[in-house]
């Protein structure tokens, strides 16, 4: 399979707030992976795992961006990959519209 250089148009639904034509598949990978894991369709997920090696995806989950993860989604992926996050890291990663 040839290396994908551009963000696939099908990812636009998961990356709705981005201009994907300006995104770089390598430089923007943390955001792309996070958004597709959070919002992507089954087809998006399958494509994500073709574009990025599993270790890259795990790295993003192990070092979650602050305030952008849905709790159930982060729980799902940490369970799938048997990743244990520190409580404070997990809490900071969760999107919360009602912060304390």
N, C-alpha and C positions, 0 to 999 in steps of 0.2 A: 504494500500500500504506500502510495506516495505521501510525503509529509504535507500536512495541511498548513498553509501559511496565513490564511485569513480566517477570521471568525465566521463560522457557518451562518448563513442567513436564518436558519431554523432556530438559532440561539437568541434571535431578537426578542422572542416572547419572554425569555428569562432575563434578558438584558435590556428591558424596555427603556430604561433611563439613560442608556448609552447610545452613542453613534457608533455602531459596530464597524462601520467602514473605517473609522479612525483607530480602532483597537488593534493591538498587536498580540497575536496568539501566545507569544513568549513573555513579553513585558507585562501584560495584563492578566497573566494566568491565574493569580490568586483571586482576583475579582471574578473572572470568568468561571472558575471552578466553584467558588462559593455560590454565585448566583444560580448556576445550573443545578447544583446539588439542592439548593433551596427551592427553586421555582421551575426547574426543567421538567419536561415531559419524559416519558419512558424512552422515546426515540432520542431526545437530547442527551439523556444519561448514557445510552449506548454509544453515541457518537463521542461524548466527553471521554469515555474510557478508551476509545480508539485514538483520540488526539493526544491525551496525556497518559504517561505511565502511572500505574497504580501507586507507586511510591510518591509521585508528585501530588496526587490527589490526597493521599494520607497525610502528607506534610501540611497541606492547607487545613485539613481537619485538626491536626495536632496543634496548629498555631492559628486558631480561629481569629478572624478580624473582629474587632469590638463592635457589638451592637447590631450585627447584621444577620445573625442566625435565628431561625425559628427553633424554639426549644425541641419540639418533636423531631424535626429534621436532624438537628445536631445529635440528639439521642440516638436516632436511627443509624446515622453513619458511624458514630463512635462504637455502637454495638456491632455493626457489620464488620468493622475493621479491628474490633477488640482494642480500642484506644481509650485510655483512661486520662481524663483531663482533671487538673486540679479544680477544686470547687470554685475558687475565685476566677480562674480562667474561663470556666464554663459560664458562670454568671455574667461576666463582662461581655461574653460573645453573644448572649441572647438578646434579641430585639425586644425592647420593652417600651410600650407607649405610656406606661404609668410608672416611671422610675421612682424609687423611694426618696 
